[in-house]
Amino acid sequence: MRRIIFLVACGVFGFFNAKAQKLDKIITEKEVTSIETILSSDDMQGRKVFTPYIDKAADLIAARFKAAGLQPLAGDDYFQRFSMQHVAPDQVQVTLDGTPISAGQVAVQTSQATLNWTSLDSVQVVTVDKDHNVRSAIQLFRKGKSDMLVLLDSAASAMMPRYKQALQDHFSMEHSIVLISYPHRPSTVSIQIHNTVTEKPLKNVVGILPGKSRPNEYVIFSAHYDHLGVGKPDAKGDSIYNGANDDASGTTAVLELAKYYAARNDNARTLVFATFTAEEIGEYGSQYFGTKWDADKVVAMFNIEMIGTTSKWGENSAYITGFERSDMGQILQKNLTGTGFQFYPDPYTDQNLFYRSDNASLARLGVPAHTISTSKMDNEPFYHKQGDEISTLDMKNMTRIIQSIALSAQTIINGTDTPSRVDTNGLR
């Protein structure tokens, strides 16, 4: 009996080693570094939406999908095209409690050429004091059916330039949201804003690997490929936000996973590899993507966001947002038994990360859609800064993370495991 057990154990170990060896030959540190280097290079100029440089990145991703043998989502190319509206306030006249508010302290998102609010009777009013609470208020507005006024205290007001930029681009909407630096609900208001609203094109990049036996069940691997572009020079004279960690690292992972699973060519379920645009201005690429799927047929979504730096636990580890909302994380960890790699629950729950990335649009529909990350959100020195360059990343560890995602997803891909649906109670 002991001999039989020993032989079985050797067989399992040998099988795992064979899988790992094949994985190591396809997903290599050299290839991961090569892709990451291109996506985060100065030539990409920060991959900002509505610039030629994000189109350059999209072309690179599409070429990689084609080389891997993926099928386009629809049509003859890999682009999922859609359009958004861009709002440019031309005239801003705001007075609260008789106090004039400068245009620099007002941000707006609307499809209306003119806003004229003289009363708050039909307007939802929210007062916020932290950046992530502003994000939550904006999410609440998107789900609601009324105009919203968001009042920012001095701490939140420090982020006003970013909010103004982030709210400029949006889908067509019936209602409007206005952010104003003002610490409390006013008794009297006069908000008159004239806007120029224009249509602007965007595109996600999506490739498909059809399932062999369960083609109508979908597993999604995703990341966003946009970043912040070019801004004012920092102290070192660097003006390019390269976005190496955010989120060229996740995009690199999606490309490597696509190549790996296409080479295996044994997936029972259909695999969808999606890189989203416009995450940095409000997750609009993933929002559009989410409207095109029957959520009941999406078995799991692996969203990958900022895996280039080591986590708070060190090497060979990452965390999963919304870990407690489904058993997907437990399945992934089970599949990594003996590898030395550990998935942890999100330690930054006060940051509301589960709602802040591209997994959210499908998670709200009950899909086990989670984000995998290593970013130390309480201490990530180059987050949204010009210093987010490849030189700051741990490429060996990043490669290990991508390999571990590939291994951990295997039983979901082959149909052995089906994660429980996300608990949507309390989802924003």
N, C-alpha and C positions, 0 to 999 in steps of 0.2 A: 504493500500500500504506500509506504514511504517513497519507494522508487517511482510509483505512478504519479504521486503528488509532485515529486521533484521534476519529473519529465514534463508535466503540465505547466509547472511554474517556469521551467526553461522555455517552453513553447511560447507562453505569454510574453516573457521577457524578450525573446527573440523577435516576436511579432512587433512589439513596441519599438525595439531597436531598428527594425527594418523600416517602419514608418518614419521614425525620427531621422534615419540616415537619408531617406528620400526627401524628407522635408528640408534637411540641412543642405541638400544639394540644389534645391529649387529656391528656397528663401535664404539667401546668403547675406552676410554683412556687406560684402562688396556691392551687391546689387541694390540693397536697401540704401546704402550710402550714395550710390550713383543717382538714384531717383530723387532722393531727398536733396542732393546737391543742386540738381537742375531746378526743382520746384521752388527752392528757397534762394536761388541765386539773384544777384542784383539785376540780371537780365529780365527777370519776371516783374521787377518794379513793384513788388508787394501784392500783386494779383488782385487789385481792387476792382470791384464791380463797375461795369460801364466803361472799362478801359480796354485798349487792345491787348494789354498784358494778361488779363484773365482769359481772353480768347486764346492767347498763346498757350496758357496752361491747359485749357480745355482741349485744344488740338493735341497736345502731348498725351493727355489721359486717353483720349479716343484712340490714338495710334497704339497705345499700349494695350487697350482692350482688344483691338483688332488683331494685334500680334499674338495675343493669348488665345485667340479663336473664339471670343465671345460673340454673341449675336447682338445686334442693335435692339433696343427696346421696341422701336417701331420705325418704319421707313428705311432709308438707305444709310443713315449715319447714327451716331451714338448720342445725339443731342436731344434732350427733352426741352423744347423751346416754350417759353411763356413770356409774358410782358408784365411790367409793373408801371405804376404811375410815379412820377417825380414831381414833388411840390416845391415851388420856390416862392416864399412869401415876398411880395413886392412892397406892400405897405402894411405896417404894423402899428396900430394905435390901441394901447391897452391902458386902462385906468382901473385900479382897485382901491376902494375906499377913498377915492379922490386923489390917490397917488399915481402919477404916471409911471409906467414900467417900460424900460428901454427895450428895443427890439432884440438886443443881445440876450435878454433874460426871458425870451419867449421861444418856444418850439411848438410846431404844429404838424399834425398829420391829418390830411383831409383830401377828399376828391372835389371839394367845393371851391369855386373861383372866389367866393366871398363868404366870410364868416362874420356874423353880426349878433353878438350875444349881449343883451342888456339885462338879462335875468338868468339866475341859475335854477329856476323852478324845474326845468326838464333836463338839467345837466347833473350827471353824477360827479360829486366832488370828493377827491381823495387827497389827503395830506401825507407826505412821505418824508423820511429822514435818512434813508440809506439807498445806495445804488441798486441793490438787489430788490428793494421794495419798489423802486421805480419800474424795474423790469416786470415785477409782479402786477403792478397797476396797469401796465401796457397790455399784458396778457389778459387781464380781467376785461379791459376795454374791448379787445378783439373778440372775446366770447360774448360780450353784452350787446344790447340793442339800444344804446343811448349815447349821446355825446358825453364826453368826460373832461373835467378840468382837474389836472394834477398839480398840486401846490408843493413846491420844494422848499425845505428849510435851507439854511446856509450850507450845511454839510453836503446835501444832495445837489445843491446848486453849483457846486464846484465842477460837476460833470455835465453842466448844461451844453457846452460846445459839442460834446459827443452825442448827447440826446438830439440836438438840432440836426446833426448829420444823419443819425440813425433813423429819424422819423421822416426824412425827406422822401424815401422810396417805400412804396407800399402797393398792395393790391387795391383795386377800386373798392370803395367803401361807401356805405350810406351815412355813416356818422363820423364825427370828428373828435380828435383828442388834442387838447392844448396843455402844454406844460409851462408853468410860470414860476419864477423864483419869488415866492411870497410865502411867509411862514404859517398863515392861518386862513380860514375861510373868510372871505370878505363879505361885508354887508351890502355893498353896492359894486356893480361891475359894469364896465364898458369895454368889450373886446371886439375890435373891428380889424379884420385881417383880409387883405386882398392877395390872392395867390395866382401864380401861373402853373398850371398842371399839364404835364406832358407824358406821353407813353414812351417807355424805354424797354428794349428787349434784353432777356437773360436766358441762360440755359444751364440745366444740369447735364451731367455726362453719365450715361447709364449703359451697362452691358449685361447680357443675360447668358447664363449657362443652364439650358433646359434640363429638368430632372428626368431621370431614366424610368422610374416607376411611379413617382408621385409628382407629375409635372404641374399640377394645379395647387400645390402647396409651396409656399415661398419662404426662403430665408434670405434676409437682406444684410449686406455688409456695406457700411456707408461712412463717409467723412465729408467735411466741407473743404473746398479747394480755394475759396476766396480769402483775402485778408485785407489789410488796411491801406495798402498802397504807399504813397509818398507824402510826408508831412514836413513840418519844420525840423531843421537839423538839431540833433541833440548836442551835448557838450563835446562830443568827439567829431561833430560835423557830419554825422550819418543821418540822412533823411529818409532812408528806405526801411519800411517795416517788412522785413523779409518773411516773417511768419513761418519760421522753420519748424517750431514746435506746434504753432497754432495756424493752420492745421496741416502743413505739408507733411508732418509725421503721420497723421491719420490717413491722408490721401495716399502716401507711400504704402501704408499697410494694406489699403484696399487693392492697390495695383498688384502687390505681391501675393495677396490672397487669391485674387483672380487668376493669376498665373499658376499658382499652386493647384487650385481645384480644377482648373482646365486641364492641367497635365495629368491629374489623377483620373478625371473623366469618369467618376463612379458615383456621382451624387444622385441620390434617390429623389430628393426635392429640388425644385428649380432654385438656382442661386441668382440673386440680383446684386450687382455691384454698382453702387451709386455714389457719385461725388457731387455734392450740392454747392450751388452758388448762393450768394447773398445771406450767408449765416451771420456775418458780422453786422448786418444792418437789420436783423430781426428774424433769422431762420426762414426766410421766404422761399428759398429753393426747396427745403424739405417740406414746408407747408404745402407747396404746389404738388410736389411728389406724392405726399400723403393722400391727396384727393383722388388720385388715379388708381388706387388699389382697393380691392375688397378686403377690408381688415380681417375678416374671418378666415381668409386664406393665407394670411401672413403668419407663419409659425413663430418667427423670431427675427429680431433686428439687432445686429451688432454695430452700433455706432462707435466710431473710434476717434477720440479727440485728445490731442496733446499727450503723446506717449514717448516723447523724446528725452525727457528728463526722468531721473529715478524718483520713485514715489517716496513717501515719508517712511516707508518700511525698508527702503533700500532696493537693491537689485532683485530681479526675478519676482516682481510683485506689481500688481496694479489694483485699482478699485473699480467697482461697478456701481453706477448711480441707480437708485431705486432698487437696490439689492433685495430688500424685504418685500417688494411688491409682486414678485413672482419667484418661482423656483429655478429660474434660468441660471443664476449664479451658482447654485448648488450643483446643477448638472455640469456646468463648465469645470468646476473644481473637482468633481468626481472623475472627469475624464483626464485630469492632470495629476492624478494620484501617482506618486513616485517620481515625478519630474522635478520636484524642488521649486515649482512655481506656485504662487499663491494669489488668488483673487480675494480681495477684501471688500466689505461694504463701504460705501462712500463715507469718509470721515468728515466731510465738509457740508453736512446737511443744512447748516445755517445759510449756505450759499445758494440753496435751491437749484443745484446743478441738474437735477433730473428734469426740470422744466426749462432749462436754459440752453439745451443743445438740440441737435437735429433728430434725436429720438422722440422728442416730445409729441410731435404731430400724430404719430402712430400709437404711442403709449396712451394718449388720451382716448383712443378708440379700443383700448384693451389689449393691444398687441404687446407681447413681452419684448419691448423695445428699450434697450438699455445702452448707456454710454460707458465705454471702457476708457480709463484715463490713468495717468500717473501724476498729473499736474498738482503740485502742492499749492492749492489755491490760497493758503494763508501766508505763503512765502515763496512765490515764484518770481524771481527778480526781473525777468525779461518779458513777462506777460504784457502783451499789447505795447511793447516798446521796440525801438530800433535794434536793440541788442539781441532780439530773438533770431539768432543765426545758427547755422549748423555747427559752428565751433563750440556752442554751448550744450550740444546734445551728446548723449551717451549712445553711440551707434550700435555698440555690441549689445547693450541691454535692450535697446529698441528692437533689434533683430530678434532677440529672444522673446520679447513680448509678442511680436507678430507670429512667430512660430508657435507660441503657446496658445494664441487665439485660434490658429488653424487646428491644432490638436484638440482643443477644448470643444470646438464646434462639431466635431466629427459625428457624434451620435445624433445630433439634431439634424445634420445634413443627410445622414443615411436613413433617417426615419425611426431609429431606435427610441429616441427620446423626443417628447413634445413638451416644451415648457408650459407651465400654467399661465393663464391669462393674467395680465397686469390688474391689480386691484386699483380701479379708477376712483375709489372713494377719496375725495379731497383733492383730486388732480385739478390744476388750474388751467 
